[in-house]
C-alpha cells in the first residue's frame, strides 16, 4: 500500500513542469552514470516499479555513442520507448538517432545489455504499445497533452531473443 502511494506521488510529481525539468536535467544525468557504473542495477527510480533502461545508440550526425536512461516497457519480447521528452515542443534527440541508426542496445536489468533494432510503431501496433506504456507510467498521457506534436512510439526488437 505504501509502495503504491509512493509510486503515485512520483508519477504526479514527474508529470508536473518542475518534475519534468528535474527528470530531464537532474535525474537523467545521474541515472546515465549510475546505470553505466552498476550495469543497470541502480537508478534514481527509488522504490518504484518503473522499468528504467539505458538506451545506447549512435548519434544521427556524429555517429558517436549516446546513452540515455529511459522508461522501457516490455511488450512480449520487445521493448516500448515513448519519445515524449516530457511534453517538450520537439522530439528528443534519441528519437532522431534511432531513426537514422536503428541498430542499438538497451541495458535492461536483469537481462543485461540487449542488442536491438528499432522502428517507429504505427496503427494498431502503436495503439497497443502506447496503452502498455501508459499502464506502467501515466505521465506519458500528461506529456502528450502538454505538446501539439504526436508523441512517437518506438519499438525495440532484440536481435537475439532472451
N, C-alpha and C positions, 0 to 999 in steps of 0.2 A: 504494500500500500504506500509506504513512504518512498520507495524507489519510483513508483509510477507518478507520484506527486512531484518528485524532483524532476523527472523526465518532462512532465507537462510544463513545469516552470522554465526549464532550459529551452524548450521549444518556443514558448511565448516570448522569452527574452530574445532569442536569436531571430525571431520574426520581426522585432522592432527595428527601427532605423539604427539606433545606437548599438543594439545587439548584432545587427548585420555588419556594421562597421567593425565591431570587435572581432567577429568571426573572420572577416577578410584581412584585417590589419594587425591583429594580435594573435588569435588562436591558430590561424593557418601557418604563419611563420614558425610558431612554437612547434606545432604538430609536424611540420616538414622535417625539422631536426630530430624531434623525439622519435618519430616513426622510423627515420633512417637509422638512428643510433640503436634502436631496440628491435629492429627487424619487424616493425609494425605492432609490437606488443603493447606499447604505451602511447596514448594520445590524450588530448585535453577533454575528451568526452567522458569526464569522470562520472561513473555510476549510471550512465545512460545506456540504452540499448541501440545506439547508433552503430552503423556498420562503416566506420571510418577506414578508408583505404588510401594508399599513396599511389597516385597515378604517375607513371613515368613515361614521358613521350618526348619526341623530338620537336624543337621549335619550328614553326612553319617557315620562317625566314632564315633563322640562324642555323638550324639543324642540330643545335646543342641540346643536351639532355635537360628537360624541365621536370620538376617534381611538384605535384600539387596534392595536398590532402583533400579528399572529397568524401561525401557520403556515397557509398556504393551499395545499391540494393540488389540482393540476389534475386534472380528470376530464372528458376530452373538451374541450368549450369552456366548461365550468363550473368552479367552484372549491368545494372542500370545506373547511369550517371546523368544527373539533371544539370544543365548548363544555365542555372538561374542567375549566377553572380549576385545573389541576394536581392534581385529585382533591379539591378543597375540598368541603365539605358542600352548598353551594348553587351553582347555575349562575352563570356570570359575568354581569355587568350587560349586556355587549354582546348576549348571547342575548336578554334581555328587550327590549332596544332594537330588535333586528331583528324580533322577534315583533310589537311594536307598530308599527314603521315599517319595512316590508321594503325600501323604496327606499333604496339605499345605494351606496357606491362602494368600490372596492378599488384601492389604489395598488400595482400589481404590476410589478416590474421584469421584463423590459424593456418591457412593454406601456404603462406609464404608468398613468393613472387610468382605471379601467374602471367605467362605470355599471352597476349590477346590481340585481336584485330577488332577495330571499332567501326561502327556505321551509325548513321542517324536513323532513328526509328520514325516511321510514318504510319498513318492509318491506324488499323486495329492494333498493330504491334506497339505503336506509340501510346494508344489509349491504355492498354494493359500495363505497359511499363510505367506510365505516369501514375496510374492507380496504385501500383505496387510501391512505388517510391513515396507517394503521399501517405500510404498506410503506415509507413515507418517514420516519416518526418512530415508533419502537416505544414511546416513552414514553407514548403515549396509552393503551396497554393497562395500563401500570403505574398510571396515574391512575385508570382505571376500577376497578381492584382496590382502590384506596385509598378509594373512596366507595361509599355504598349507592345513590345515585341513578343512574339510567340517563343516561349522558353524551349530551346531544343532539348531533346531526349536522346542520349547516346547509349548504344548497346555495345558492350564489350564481350566478345565471344572468345573463350580460351582456345588457344591453338592446340593444346593437349589437355582434353577434359580431365578433371580431377577424379 
